[in-house]
């Protein structure tokens, strides 16, 4: 390669990096809390990279082909130069190392410093080069300062194409059609994902982070335990320069627009939101600098947070005034022991304590009455990671990390002993509104959980000619200390529902004559300490086949070991082999046009909630009574109503848990297969000029298997007499479980149940055995086409735009059900019996056919900047769920609606019609415009900045969730509240941020 071509490739690559790195092009592989620099120079040349801010210096020798590579470089600005026989080879270059990327710099001979058509600046930013096969979006702290992005990690992730908000009450985000419980979150290599339910993560303030990398697909074998996406962040670090700053964020309550109250067709208010109000004040101070120049550095931050939201209950009879005043602290300490050995400590605490004062409230007069309760909620915990990075030889590097992630969830109230919680659905309140508050407490559960993750990992890079080998090992011990029960006498939670006489209700009982509503009294108790051990090995080869073509081949071997409270393996799966293969072709050899592709397999671990609720002696007891009117009582001067219990309807249902731990061999499939997903990506990217670029890609994902609870009530050997019970297994596949092999009523050995055709005993309404039925296999696919257009920031303006058209189909959303608001990860309703999912194939809840995203910044003057972030997406499908089926007398969620003879005593006389997914159309489009105006005033040694950001500027309030229960009992009627709006876009709010950095 000539010197001219080398320089041209470098400059074009630089421009391509400018244009694509910020908006989601695939990036070359690097470790999960740093980056790399690689390229070519003269054979045998000495290459030196220096971070002027910290003095970190690394020196290596280029190989016989002139290739060199610096792995595991902390993110930041560097200079790089090469010399041979005492003479410099080419100019010294300035290099930006970004998170999770490889910056390519070709160092040619001195004198080759100009091109005919491109102005050479001598500065190199992260370049998308021929070693990359990954789909990721890089968002830096500088980007977020310019843009109106709300100050949380979820808002950052939503900037990436194909990422949407979850549409259920439990929130979350969905990557590429996955459920909200399939993602992973990292800070400085420490996994901070919630492992109890996989919905959430430990989080620091924006000002603590330096960069984010949002991985939407094709990620390296270094990352696993996810079938969704990855959010990878790195914290800020200190340098030789003493720096500091302060930032104040204000969100006064009167800067928040009020949500709307919601009324049904009869004028009954079923959601009260207009009196809700948020208020937030944050003061953040930070300092960084050297402890020992060029050797030891510190970054430290403290944030005082004052949050005081208040909200009413849905009936508008109580008001809770919250107060949270807890400080965040975080730090990083970097020690350059030698130029070849670096030690870093990252630590932060996101502990938070909230107190909610509960008052009686009169909505009509806006009168706050007597304080009735006080609710205490503690969350968060301490997190830290210690990382050792070492250059062992010129070609071999190592990184070792050990860390700890803590998450607490502790909720209790002053009335937990005296008051049961009472809840009623909207249909019930339309008929039986007592006119006073339901029950004497707003706190339903006494709940305490402490999650502790202990994580260790080792990563290596070894350069062997045209091959870059990456390999490593990581291990986690994830322990949950758990205690939960309902509040009040007897620890009962009362739910109230409507039903007509003769209707078959949940639990299988029949409504008696003279009653039009019923009460479910539920007890729910469990406690214990449970641990899951996850481990993985990986190896990967990046092979430079030709100067323009790279093949990437890797394999990851995962193992998951979920244990019971005694430390015995409950669910144990090993040898989960995840191959991944990718290619990247630099078509013109100059970094301006590129085709890439990736094939990969990804495995999902079993959440700790399964250990606890399936192997922990769960008591889940449900008793049904006819509603016999209200009992009005008074506490602390406030009148409230509790239901009178009429005659019991049916028996006591403890099928979900009777409080004992049975023989675990009969509760989990002995030969269970893991949940995994296969993914294929093909993409194209092209540089238009030094600022503009565009790209297109296609993605296909297919989820294989589910792990869920199934009630196996019959076997091939013994028919209905072979009842086994609730089993964690792969629905629709052969299940090996401990059971009765000779039909004598005693479990005596392992047997196999082919759940694709057997395992469920069918009975009619009179209790006559009808035979067996099997389950449908779970399936989920995601297909998408993405188009992206980008203009790089040039101190004047920038723009990132994307359009995603996707199809998310199947009969299983994943380990949670957002359409029925069921968030016990891995214990969904989908496979409780064969009818829940029969006929359930169609477009899934996270199907958003069209997504448009646009963000950018325009500098009006050197001191004023205007920013915007626009997100428009089509709505998800609406399904009308029933409860019965045309095959037996089972009464549970289903895709069938009873339309005739529904009160018939024999189930075979009832007439059903199918109610498929999405039959009732779609939710409306949502459109969100966030806008920001910034004032910047530099001064000697620092900068003063003010940003006024308005989120949801147009105050859009479109519906994001509706009631999808068309029938709630086997009845001749349908629910009056079907399709009633339940969730909405968050109202407009304004945020003022003032910062000074020096």
Secondary structure by P-SEA (a helix, b strand, c coil): ccaaaaaaaaaaaaaaaacccccccccccccccccbbbbbcccbbbbbbbcccccbbbbbbbcccccccccccccccccccccccccccccbbbbbbcccbbbbbbbcccccccccccccccccccccccccccccccccaaaaaaccccccaaaaaacccccccccccbbbbbccccccccbbbbcccccccccccccbbbbbccccccbbbbbccccccccccccbbbbbbbbbbcccccccbbbbbbbccccbbbbbbbbccccccccccccbbbbbbbbbbbbbbbcccccbbbbbbbbbbbbbbbbbcccccbbbbbbbbbbbbbbbbbbcccccbbbbbbbbbcbbbbbbbbbbbbccccccccccbbbbbbbbbbbbbbbbbbcccccbbbbbbbbbbbbbbbbcccccccbbbbbbcccccccccccccccccccccbbbbbbbbbbbbbbbbbbcccbbbbbbbbbbbbbbbcccccccccbbbbbbbbbcccccccccccccccccbbbbbbbbbbbbbbbbbbbbccccccccccccbbbbbbbbbbbbbbbccccccccccccbbbbbbbcccccccccccccccccbbbbbbbcccccccccccccbbbbbbcccbbbbbccccccbbbbbbcccccccccccccccccccccccccbbbbbbbbbbbbbbbbbcccccccccbbbbbbbccccccccccccccccccccccccccccccbbbbbccccccccccbbbbbccccccbbbbcccccccbbbbbcbbbbbbbbbbbbbbbcccccbbbbbbbbbbbbbccccccccccccccccccccccccccccccccccccccccbbbbbbbcccccccbbbbbbbbbbbbbbbbbcccccccccccccccccccccccccccccbbbbbbcccccccccbbbbbbbbbbbbbbcccbbbbbbbbbcccccccccccccccccccccccccccccccccccccbbbbbbbbccc
